[in-house]
């Protein structure tokens, strides 16, 4: 498991303390040198399933049409789009050396062009940068799946977990509430979602390479 600041990762460190097989490593997915350094450090460790989970929503105020802050746009894309592709490329050898050989990108309904109306209908705010970054991640990992992944026997898929009760989701809902609105989509716990993702990973087959799925296992339209 990785985090930008292991010293402050209280919950993650508690998990590692309770489970001897869990280790915590420092990683910022926007730091190319740091990504490469961790890949070298773990060069002899096969990785059955590499899960690209890092992501940010960005400032919603910066994504309003009247603002469209360029620096915030770059920050969101660096984390959500560049990061998963760069990490997947750096750890491709580790995954290819494993038994399961799987790479997962944690995506979002925001990243599906066909789902824009349903996202808005559930009460979520317009989020240009976040939506664009998730669509870009989907395309990047799909290209990766059909290129490097296929050549190395690695199965790469995108999974949209839906609403998860994380710090990011709580911040989004708080912003919406301050605007006098409410998000109708149910909020799943991280434990529920993690369990469902593990089951999905276990059942993945090579013919699913490059696909985009919901947490329920249904293919999400691009």
C-alpha positions in Angstrom: 0.0 0.0 0.0 1.3 3.5 -0.8 0.6 6.9 0.5 2.2 10.4 0.0 3.1 10.7 3.6 3.4 7.4 5.6 4.0 9.3 8.9 0.4 10.8 8.7 -1.3 7.7 7.3 -2.9 6.7 10.7 -5.5 4.3 9.4 -3.1 2.6 6.9 -0.4 2.2 9.5 -2.9 0.7 11.9 -3.9 -1.8 9.2 -0.3 -2.7 8.6 0.3 -3.2 12.3 -2.6 -5.6 12.5 -1.6 -7.5 9.4 2.0 -8.6 9.0 1.6 -9.0 5.2 0.7 -5.3 4.7 3.6 -2.9 4.1 3.3 0.8 3.6 5.5 2.7 1.1 5.8 6.4 0.2 4.5 7.3 -3.2 3.3 10.5 -4.9 1.8 9.5 -8.3 2.8 12.9 -9.8 6.5 12.3 -8.9 8.0 10.4 -11.8 11.4 10.0 -10.0 9.6 8.7 -6.9 7.6 6.2 -8.9 10.7 4.8 -10.6 12.6 4.7 -7.2 9.8 2.6 -5.7 9.7 0.3 -8.7 13.5 -0.3 -8.3 13.1 -0.9 -4.6 10.4 -3.5 -5.2 12.1 -4.9 -8.4 12.2 -8.5 -7.0 8.5 -8.5 -5.8 5.9 -9.8 -8.3 2.6 -7.9 -8.0 -0.6 -10.0 -8.8 -2.9 -7.0 -8.9 -1.8 -3.4 -9.2 -4.6 -1.1 -8.1 -4.4 2.5 -9.2 -6.6 4.2 -6.6 -5.1 7.7 -6.1 -7.4 10.4 -7.2 -8.6 14.0 -6.4 -11.8 15.8 -7.2 -10.1 19.2 -7.4 -11.6 22.5 -6.3 -15.2 22.7 -7.6 -14.9 26.5 -7.6 -11.9 26.4 -9.9 -14.0 24.3 -12.3 -16.8 26.8 -12.8 -17.1 28.2 -16.3 -16.4 31.7 -15.0 -13.1 30.5 -13.5 -11.6 27.4 -15.2 -8.4 27.7 -13.4 -5.5 26.4 -15.5 -3.2 25.4 -12.7 -6.0 23.4 -11.0 -6.8 21.7 -14.3 -3.1 20.6 -14.7 -3.1 19.4 -11.0 -6.2 17.2 -11.4 -5.0 15.7 -14.7 -1.5 14.9 -13.3 -3.0 12.9 -10.4 -6.0 11.3 -12.1 -4.7 10.7 -15.7 -0.9 10.8 -15.8 -0.4 9.1 -12.4 -2.2 5.8 -13.2 -0.6 5.4 -16.6 2.9 6.3 -15.3 2.6 3.9 -12.3 1.2 1.1 -14.5 4.2 1.5 -16.9 6.7 1.6 -14.1 5.4 -1.6 -12.5 4.5 -3.5 -15.6 7.5 -5.9 -15.2 6.4 -6.6 -11.6 2.9 -7.4 -12.7 4.0 -9.5 -15.7 6.2 -11.6 -13.3 3.2 -12.5 -11.1 0.7 -15.3 -11.3 -2.5 -13.2 -11.8 -1.0 -10.4 -13.9 -3.8 -7.8 -13.4 -3.8 -4.0 -13.4 -6.9 -2.0 -12.2 -7.7 1.6 -12.7 -10.3 3.0 -10.2 -12.4 5.2 -12.5 -15.7 7.0 -12.1 -19.1 7.4 -13.8 -17.8 10.9 -14.5 -15.4 9.3 -17.0 -18.2 7.8 -19.1 -19.4 10.2 -21.9 -22.7 8.2 -21.9 -23.2 8.6 -18.2 -23.0 12.4 -17.9 -26.8 13.0 -17.7 -27.3 10.3 -15.0 -24.4 11.7 -12.9 -26.1 15.1 -13.0 -29.5 13.5 -12.3 -28.1 12.0 -9.1 -27.3 15.5 -7.8 -23.6 15.6 -8.5 -22.2 19.0 -9.5 -20.7 19.7 -13.0 -17.0 19.0 -12.6 -15.2 19.7 -15.9 -11.7 18.9 -14.7 -12.5 15.8 -12.8 -14.7 14.4 -15.6 -12.1 15.1 -18.2 -9.4 13.6 -16.1 -11.3 10.3 -15.6 -12.2 10.1 -19.3 -8.5 10.6 -20.0 -7.5 7.9 -17.5 -9.9 5.5 -19.1 -8.4 6.2 -22.6 -4.8 6.0 -21.3 -5.3 2.6 -19.6 -7.3 1.3 -22.4 -4.5 2.1 -24.8 -2.1 0.6 -22.3 -4.2 -2.5 -22.1 -4.1 -3.0 -25.9 -0.4 -2.1 -26.1 2.0 -3.1 -23.4 -0.5 -5.1 -21.3 -1.6 -7.4 -24.1 2.0 -8.0 -25.2 3.0 -9.0 -21.7 -0.1 -11.1 -20.9 -1.4 -8.5 -18.4 -5.1 -7.9 -18.0 -5.9 -4.2 -17.5 -9.5 -3.0 -16.6 -11.2 0.1 -15.4 -13.7 -0.2 -12.5 -16.2 2.5 -11.4 -16.9 1.9 -7.7 -19.8 4.4 -7.4 -20.1 6.6 -4.4 -17.7 5.6 -1.6 -17.7 7.2 1.9 -14.2 8.7 1.7 -12.9 12.1 2.6 -13.3 13.2 -1.0 -16.9 12.0 -1.2 -17.8 13.7 2.1 -16.3 17.0 0.8 -18.3 16.8 -2.4 -21.5 16.1 -0.5 -20.8 19.0 1.9 -20.3 21.4 -1.0 -23.5 20.3 -2.6 -25.4 20.6 0.8 -24.0 24.2 1.2 -25.6 25.0 -2.2 -28.9 23.8 -0.8 -29.0 20.5 -2.8 -28.5 16.8 -2.1 -26.8 13.8 -3.8 -29.3 10.9 -4.1 -26.7 8.2 -4.9 -26.2 5.8 -2.0 -22.8 5.9 -0.2 -21.0 2.6 0.2 -18.4 2.0 2.8 -14.7 1.6 1.8 -14.8 -1.9 3.2 -17.8 -2.9 1.1 -16.2 -1.5 -2.1 -12.8 -3.0 -1.4 -14.4 -6.4 -0.9 -16.3 -6.1 -4.1 -13.2 -5.0 -6.0 -11.2 -7.9 -4.7 -13.9 -10.3 -5.9 -13.9 -8.7 -9.3 -10.1 -8.9 -9.5 -10.2 -12.6 -8.6 -12.7 -13.3 -11.4 -11.0 -11.2 -14.2 -10.2 -13.1 -17.4 -7.8 -12.1 -20.2 -10.7 -11.5 -22.6 -11.8 -8.6 -20.4 -8.6 -6.7 -21.1 -9.3 -3.0 -21.8 -12.9 -3.1 -20.6 -14.7 -0.6 -18.2 -17.0 -2.1 -15.5 -19.3 -1.0 -12.7 -18.8 -2.4 -9.2 -21.7 -4.8 -10.0 -19.7 -6.3 -12.9 -21.7 -4.6 -15.7 -19.8 -3.1 -18.6 -20.0 0.7 -18.5 -20.5 2.5 -21.8 -17.6 4.7 -22.9 
